[in-house]
Amino acid sequence: MQAPSAETLLIDRTLRGGMDAFADLVQPHLPALSRIARLRLGCEAEAEDVVQQAVLRAYCHLGQFRGEASFKTWLYAIAFREVSQLRRTPDMTRLRPLHDLRSARIPDPCLSPEAQCLHHEEAARLHQALKKLPDKYRSVIQLRDLRELSIAETARLLSETAAVVRIRHHRARKLLHRKLADGRRVARPLPSSKGD
């Protein structure tokens, strides 16, 4: 007989009233959940709200977790539903922070100022290209490439088949590549004529 996993033990302890066990269960997933929520919503404050709501829902409904997928996949599915729910609410009810301080703006001291600038520009271009993708393609890129989830986990989160995820991921990467290439062409200055 196989010993229960650490995840299973933490779930059992939580269901018996151990709050510390739930914190240990959720903690490894919080940074990734925050990144995904920020990418999908574009707002730090809303991302924090979504993650808190997803964790609260996971805690309240932990008894319904059947173990058919990993706890991580189940938690991500809850967070995706929270993001979708927030996107359906009118913009007037959504709060925006006065300023959005992000750790990504802190320069890496190991890079030269020119390398930092190039890195920042590339990251901004990628982020903008990703935002321009249709939601079904953006979701697949975020889960497969940024979160490095398996095809099976991605399929469960998106309620799709593995074949659909493979096809969508392939199309999404091609579309993202095209958008990045288009962005490079637009960003290049036009060559000046010799008569100027």
Rosetta silent file (secondary structure, phi, psi, omega in degrees, C-alpha in Angstrom):
SEQUENCE: MQAPSAETLLIDRTLRGGMDAFADLVQPHLPALSRIARLRLGCEAEAEDVVQQAVLRAYCHLGQFRGEASFKTWLYAIAFREVSQLRRTPDMTRLRPLHDLRSARIPDPCLSPEAQCLHHEEAARLHQALKKLPDKYRSVIQLRDLRELSIAETARLLSETAAVVRIRHHRARKLLHRKLADGRRVARPLPSSKGD
SCORE:     score description
SCORE:     0.000 S_00000001
   1 L     0.000  132.630 -177.126    0.000    0.000    0.000 S_00000001
   2 L   -79.436  137.342  178.672    1.343    3.401   -1.029 S_00000001
   3 L   -69.589  145.652  179.115    1.836    6.029    1.676 S_00000001
   4 L   -64.550  148.054  179.692   -0.331    9.147    1.311 S_00000001
   5 L   -71.214  164.890  177.433    1.360   12.162   -0.293 S_00000001
   6 H   -60.757  -37.662  178.536    2.291   15.258    1.688 S_00000001
   7 H   -61.198  -45.603  179.834   -0.537   17.082   -0.097 S_00000001
   8 H   -62.554  -41.339  178.572   -3.061   14.440    1.014 S_00000001
   9 H   -63.514  -41.716  179.115   -1.822   14.632    4.601 S_00000001
  10 H   -65.663  -38.982  177.965   -2.132   18.431    4.618 S_00000001
  11 H   -63.980  -45.398  178.956   -5.658   18.222    3.212 S_00000001
  12 H   -61.052  -43.989  178.660   -6.642   15.675    5.866 S_00000001
  13 H   -63.103  -39.236  179.117   -5.158   17.817    8.650 S_00000001
  14 H   -64.483  -44.018 -179.321   -6.978   20.885    7.321 S_00000001
  15 H   -64.643  -21.634  176.009  -10.292   19.043    7.202 S_00000001
  16 L   -91.845    9.827  173.975   -9.748   18.105   10.862 S_00000001
  17 L   103.992    8.914 -178.586   -9.385   21.794   11.733 S_00000001
  18 L   -88.413   95.491  179.193   -5.679   22.506   11.203 S_00000001
  19 H   -61.893  -36.763  179.761   -5.411   26.034    9.795 S_00000001
  20 H   -62.642  -33.272  178.304   -1.608   25.807    9.763 S_00000001
  21 H   -66.590  -39.200  178.776   -1.891   22.774    7.471 S_00000001
  22 H   -66.345  -40.004  177.115   -3.998   24.760    5.001 S_00000001
  23 H   -60.058  -43.335  178.054   -1.428   27.562    5.012 S_00000001
  24 H   -64.780  -33.400 -179.527    1.297   25.008    4.231 S_00000001
  25 H   -70.445  -40.757 -173.287   -0.887   23.542    1.470 S_00000001
  26 H   -88.232  -33.953 -171.662   -1.616   26.872   -0.250 S_00000001
  27 H   -49.445  -45.687 -178.546    1.615   28.820    0.323 S_00000001
  28 H   -62.519  -20.102 -174.889    3.696   27.281   -2.526 S_00000001
  29 H   -96.765  -11.413 -174.125    1.014   28.227   -5.064 S_00000001
  30 H   -63.177  -45.726  179.612    0.420   31.862   -4.079 S_00000001
  31 H   -59.394  -42.143 -179.699    3.187   33.523   -6.178 S_00000001
  32 H   -66.954  -41.743  177.966    2.078   31.714   -9.338 S_00000001
  33 H   -61.086  -41.514  179.479   -1.597   32.485   -8.707 S_00000001
  34 H   -63.483  -43.221  179.871   -0.739   36.156   -8.219 S_00000001
  35 H   -62.135  -45.489 -179.295    1.266   36.281  -11.466 S_00000001
  36 H   -63.222  -44.388 -179.496   -1.530   34.678  -13.472 S_00000001
  37 H   -63.649  -40.976  177.899   -4.155   36.970  -11.961 S_00000001
  38 H   -62.767  -43.497  179.459   -1.989   40.062  -12.656 S_00000001
  39 H   -62.997  -40.535 -176.779   -1.470   39.001  -16.264 S_00000001
  40 H   -75.976  -33.818 -174.417   -5.162   38.374  -16.805 S_00000001
  41 H  -101.787  -25.553 -179.869   -6.441   41.477  -15.008 S_00000001
  42 L    73.460   16.835 -176.828   -3.602   43.959  -15.470 S_00000001
  43 L  -144.703  123.732 -177.950   -4.065   45.328  -11.960 S_00000001
  44 H   -60.262  -46.015 -176.710   -2.137   44.418   -8.818 S_00000001
  45 H   -64.208  -43.662  179.179   -4.976   45.230   -6.409 S_00000001
  46 H   -66.438  -36.805  178.570   -7.553   43.191   -8.340 S_00000001
  47 H   -62.500  -43.320  178.177   -5.103   40.299   -8.636 S_00000001
  48 H   -60.927  -42.904  179.085   -4.624   40.273   -4.853 S_00000001
  49 H   -61.563  -43.271 -179.212   -8.401   40.268   -4.350 S_00000001
  50 H   -63.542  -44.190 -179.273   -8.844   37.376   -6.776 S_00000001
  51 H   -63.959  -44.171  178.713   -6.120   35.303   -5.094 S_00000001
  52 H   -61.385  -42.739 -179.621   -7.584   35.948   -1.633 S_00000001
  53 H   -66.098  -40.282  179.560  -11.067   35.026   -2.843 S_00000001
  54 H   -64.385  -42.108  179.491   -9.767   31.860   -4.545 S_00000001
  55 H   -65.746  -41.901  178.150   -7.928   30.761   -1.386 S_00000001
  56 H   -62.290  -44.072  178.123  -10.998   31.455    0.738 S_00000001
  57 H   -63.995  -40.424  178.612  -13.205   29.435   -1.629 S_00000001
  58 H   -61.192  -42.456  179.438  -10.680   26.599   -1.650 S_00000001
  59 H   -63.873  -47.280 -176.955  -10.708   26.529    2.150 S_00000001
  60 H   -65.704  -29.076 -175.070  -14.507   26.632    2.387 S_00000001
  61 L  -112.559   18.192 -177.475  -14.945   23.898   -0.222 S_00000001
  62 H   -59.805  -30.735  177.832  -11.943   21.705    0.582 S_00000001
  63 H   -64.278  -19.307  179.162  -14.281   18.902    1.603 S_00000001
  64 H   -89.672   -6.754  179.290  -15.486   18.800   -2.010 S_00000001
  65 L   -67.474  120.018 -174.984  -11.963   18.245   -3.381 S_00000001
  66 L   -95.870  -10.909  178.434  -12.097   14.765   -4.921 S_00000001
  67 L    78.735   12.844  178.202   -8.435   14.360   -5.786 S_00000001
  68 L   -69.490  -30.184  174.486   -9.099   13.648   -9.476 S_00000001
  69 L  -122.745  173.264  177.883   -6.574   16.363  -10.289 S_00000001
  70 L   -70.056  160.758  176.953   -3.791   17.786   -8.165 S_00000001
  71 H   -60.461  -38.709  179.612   -4.660   20.364   -5.511 S_00000001
  72 H   -58.081  -46.877  180.000   -2.691   22.918   -7.554 S_00000001
  73 H   -62.660  -42.500  179.123   -4.876   22.322  -10.615 S_00000001
  74 H   -62.520  -44.190 -179.930   -8.033   22.557   -8.508 S_00000001
  75 H   -64.869  -41.364  177.917   -6.844   25.810   -6.910 S_00000001
  76 H   -62.958  -39.325  178.919   -5.941   27.296  -10.320 S_00000001
  77 H   -62.009  -40.602  177.618   -9.394   26.390  -11.637 S_00000001
  78 H   -63.338  -44.325 -179.664  -10.986   28.269   -8.732 S_00000001
  79 H   -63.556  -39.936  178.215   -8.747   31.291   -9.412 S_00000001
  80 H   -62.503  -40.312  177.592   -9.643   31.241  -13.128 S_00000001
  81 H   -64.678  -38.668  178.130  -13.337   31.270  -12.240 S_00000001
  82 H   -64.689  -40.883  177.399  -12.745   34.218   -9.902 S_00000001
  83 H   -61.878  -46.824 -179.860  -10.930   36.122  -12.665 S_00000001
  84 H   -60.816  -41.004  179.213  -13.782   35.414  -15.081 S_00000001
  85 H   -63.280  -43.598 -179.335  -16.326   36.541  -12.495 S_00000001
  86 H   -65.747  -36.943 -179.830  -14.442   39.791  -11.857 S_00000001
  87 H   -67.702  -24.009  179.682  -14.158   40.487  -15.595 S_00000001
  88 H   -79.495  -17.451 -178.490  -17.950   40.212  -15.909 S_00000001
  89 L   -76.932  147.116  179.447  -18.552   42.958  -13.335 S_00000001
  90 L   -61.393  146.245 -178.565  -18.968   46.504  -14.658 S_00000001
  91 H   -59.681  -27.297 -177.997  -15.811   48.632  -14.613 S_00000001
  92 H   -64.223  -27.470 -177.709  -17.501   51.201  -12.375 S_00000001
  93 H   -89.317   -6.872 -178.104  -17.516   48.750   -9.470 S_00000001
  94 L   -93.351  132.998 -179.179  -13.850   47.813   -9.880 S_00000001
  95 L   -90.695  144.196  176.971  -11.290   49.764   -7.899 S_00000001
  96 L  -120.475  138.004  177.906   -7.963   50.830   -9.353 S_00000001
  97 L   -70.965  154.004  177.514   -4.925   51.729   -7.224 S_00000001
  98 L   -65.467  -38.314  175.301   -3.525   55.255   -7.455 S_00000001
  99 L  -143.751  153.397 -174.237   -0.136   53.845   -8.324 S_00000001
 100 L  -122.614   96.022  179.549    1.023   50.352   -9.006 S_00000001
 101 L   -83.665  127.439 -178.390    4.462   49.573   -7.607 S_00000001
 102 L  -125.937  139.749 -179.768    5.887   46.412   -9.063 S_00000001
 103 H   -64.820  -20.454 -179.953    9.021   44.585   -8.108 S_00000001
 104 H   -65.758  -18.585 -179.792    9.709   44.086  -11.822 S_00000001
 105 H   -81.558   -9.673  178.897   10.681   47.759  -11.999 S_00000001
 106 L   -78.058  121.711 -175.966   13.616   47.221   -9.648 S_00000001
 107 L   -70.201  148.859  175.440   16.723   46.973  -11.848 S_00000001
 108 L   -80.118  118.777 -176.466   19.024   43.956  -11.688 S_00000001
 109 L   -67.092  -15.268  179.998   22.396   45.245  -10.413 S_00000001
 110 L   -80.731  -16.206 -178.062   24.228   42.559  -12.432 S_00000001
 111 L   -98.313  147.272  175.377   23.048   43.979  -15.755 S_00000001
 112 L   -69.070  159.528  178.162   24.403   47.058  -17.479 S_00000001
 113 H   -57.282  -37.277  179.412   21.947   49.951  -17.889 S_00000001
 114 H   -66.282  -43.968  179.181   21.712   49.196  -21.621 S_00000001
 115 H   -64.604  -38.598  177.576   20.991   45.490  -20.967 S_00000001
 116 H   -62.188  -42.528 -179.768   18.398   46.458  -18.339 S_00000001
 117 H   -64.095  -45.737  179.070   16.705   48.766  -20.828 S_00000001
 118 H   -62.865  -42.709  178.856   16.661   46.098  -23.547 S_00000001
 119 H   -61.372  -44.516  179.723   15.350   43.495  -21.096 S_00000001
 120 H   -63.246  -42.690  179.814   12.596   45.855  -19.949 S_00000001
 121 H   -63.915  -42.920  178.953   11.623   46.686  -23.548 S_00000001
 122 H   -63.722  -43.740  179.196   11.478   42.989  -24.515 S_00000001
 123 H   -63.098  -41.120  179.465    9.383   42.132  -21.455 S_00000001
 124 H   -65.730  -40.879  178.495    7.012   45.027  -22.207 S_00000001
 125 H   -63.286  -43.291  179.240    6.679   43.948  -25.859 S_00000001
 126 H   -63.101  -44.360  179.791    5.942   40.371  -24.822 S_00000001
 127 H   -61.451  -44.540  179.845    3.371   41.532  -22.268 S_00000001
 128 H   -65.144  -41.786  178.754    1.657   43.792  -24.833 S_00000001
 129 H   -64.101  -39.955  179.553    1.624   41.049  -27.476 S_00000001
 130 H   -64.232  -39.981  179.378    0.200   38.601  -24.931 S_00000001
 131 H   -65.311  -26.128 -178.757   -2.563   41.053  -23.989 S_00000001
 132 H   -81.370  -12.492  179.305   -3.568   41.322  -27.666 S_00000001
 133 L   -71.270  147.661  171.709   -4.175   37.581  -28.002 S_00000001
 134 L   -59.005  150.608 -173.433   -7.754   36.316  -27.790 S_00000001
 135 H   -53.737  -41.053 -176.894   -8.528   35.046  -24.299 S_00000001
 136 H   -65.187  -30.754  177.943   -8.583   31.359  -25.278 S_00000001
 137 H   -82.415  -39.341  179.405   -5.028   31.612  -26.659 S_00000001
 138 H   -61.263  -41.574 -179.855   -3.704   33.839  -23.879 S_00000001
 139 H   -60.586  -43.637 -179.270   -4.932   31.364  -21.247 S_00000001
 140 H   -65.178  -42.704  178.223   -3.122   28.461  -22.903 S_00000001
 141 H   -61.918  -44.641 -178.745    0.148   30.431  -23.171 S_00000001
 142 H   -62.013  -42.492 -177.104   -0.096   31.484  -19.533 S_00000001
 143 H   -77.228  -44.734 -175.334   -0.711   27.966  -18.292 S_00000001
 144 H   -78.523  -46.844 -172.897    1.595   25.996  -20.608 S_00000001
 145 H   -92.812  -39.335 -177.946    4.528   28.403  -21.093 S_00000001
 146 H   -86.265  -40.901  179.821    4.486   30.699  -18.080 S_00000001
 147 L   -94.107  -12.173  177.769    3.212   28.275  -15.430 S_00000001
 148 L    58.110   39.941  175.668    4.688   25.212  -17.168 S_00000001
 149 L   -79.174  154.697  177.692    1.616   23.070  -16.521 S_00000001
 150 L   -71.896  166.488  177.343    1.248   19.786  -18.359 S_00000001
 151 H   -61.229  -42.046 -179.207   -1.187   19.392  -21.230 S_00000001
 152 H   -63.309  -44.725  179.356   -3.442   17.267  -19.000 S_00000001
 153 H   -64.259  -41.798  178.945   -3.469   19.859  -16.189 S_00000001
 154 H   -62.936  -42.821  179.094   -4.134   22.667  -18.672 S_00000001
 155 H   -61.064  -42.731  179.021   -6.969   20.687  -20.244 S_00000001
 156 H   -63.979  -43.271 -179.104   -8.582   20.119  -16.828 S_00000001
 157 H   -63.369  -38.944 -176.748   -8.283   23.795  -15.899 S_00000001
 158 H   -92.469    0.570 -177.636   -9.797   24.958  -19.173 S_00000001
 159 L    55.495   46.484  178.671  -12.376   22.138  -19.340 S_00000001
 160 L  -126.699  171.251  174.572  -11.040   21.078  -22.744 S_00000001
 161 L   -84.720  161.264  178.320   -9.585   17.903  -24.190 S_00000001
 162 H   -61.081  -37.660  179.424   -5.842   17.381  -24.421 S_00000001
 163 H   -62.554  -42.859  178.792   -6.090   17.495  -28.235 S_00000001
 164 H   -62.996  -42.217  179.886   -7.795   20.900  -28.121 S_00000001
 165 H   -62.525  -43.571  179.368   -5.104   22.203  -25.748 S_00000001
 166 H   -59.972  -47.120 -178.813   -2.305   20.963  -28.065 S_00000001
 167 H   -65.539  -46.345 -178.384   -3.875   22.610  -31.117 S_00000001
 168 H   -63.713  -39.187  179.430   -4.729   25.823  -29.280 S_00000001
 169 H   -64.700  -43.060  178.196   -1.233   26.026  -27.787 S_00000001
 170 H   -61.546  -46.709  179.162    0.365   25.602  -31.215 S_00000001
 171 H   -65.124  -39.668 -179.295   -1.887   28.294  -32.719 S_00000001
 172 H   -63.240  -42.713  179.744   -1.358   30.591  -29.750 S_00000001
 173 H   -65.886  -39.509  177.903    2.435   30.403  -30.046 S_00000001
 174 H   -64.657  -43.560 -179.853    2.282   31.107  -33.791 S_00000001
 175 H   -65.275  -41.542  177.948   -0.051   34.050  -33.225 S_00000001
 176 H   -63.898  -43.009  178.006    2.133   35.421  -30.417 S_00000001
 177 H   -59.619  -42.982  179.486    5.232   35.069  -32.600 S_00000001
 178 H   -63.700  -43.508 -179.746    3.444   36.951  -35.409 S_00000001
 179 H   -65.097  -38.297  177.191    2.369   39.757  -33.064 S_00000001
 180 H   -65.905  -41.093  178.491    5.920   40.093  -31.724 S_00000001
 181 H   -65.243  -41.164  177.040    7.302   40.224  -35.281 S_00000001
 182 H   -62.139  -39.471  178.727    4.720   42.861  -36.260 S_00000001
 183 H   -63.947  -36.437  177.938    5.704   44.894  -33.205 S_00000001
 184 H   -66.129  -41.690 -179.307    9.371   44.809  -34.245 S_00000001
 185 H   -63.451  -40.732 -179.631    8.532   46.080  -37.743 S_00000001
 186 H   -67.912  -36.952 -175.192    6.493   48.961  -36.335 S_00000001
 187 H   -73.989  -22.537 -178.153    9.205   49.870  -33.809 S_00000001
 188 L   -71.716  136.853  176.652   11.995   50.131  -36.426 S_00000001
 189 L   -71.696  149.040  178.177   12.669   53.647  -37.723 S_00000001
 190 L   -72.831  140.751  179.142   12.177   54.182  -41.422 S_00000001
 191 L   -67.144  140.405 -179.049   15.426   54.507  -43.379 S_00000001
 192 L   -84.244  148.863  178.110   16.169   58.080  -44.375 S_00000001
 193 L   -78.799  156.627 -176.361   16.691   58.943  -48.020 S_00000001
 194 L   -69.988  -19.140 -177.789   20.116   60.125  -49.173 S_00000001
 195 L   -78.049   -9.899 -176.813   18.727   63.443  -50.318 S_00000001
 196 L   -74.212    0.000    0.000   17.893   64.567  -46.735 S_00000001
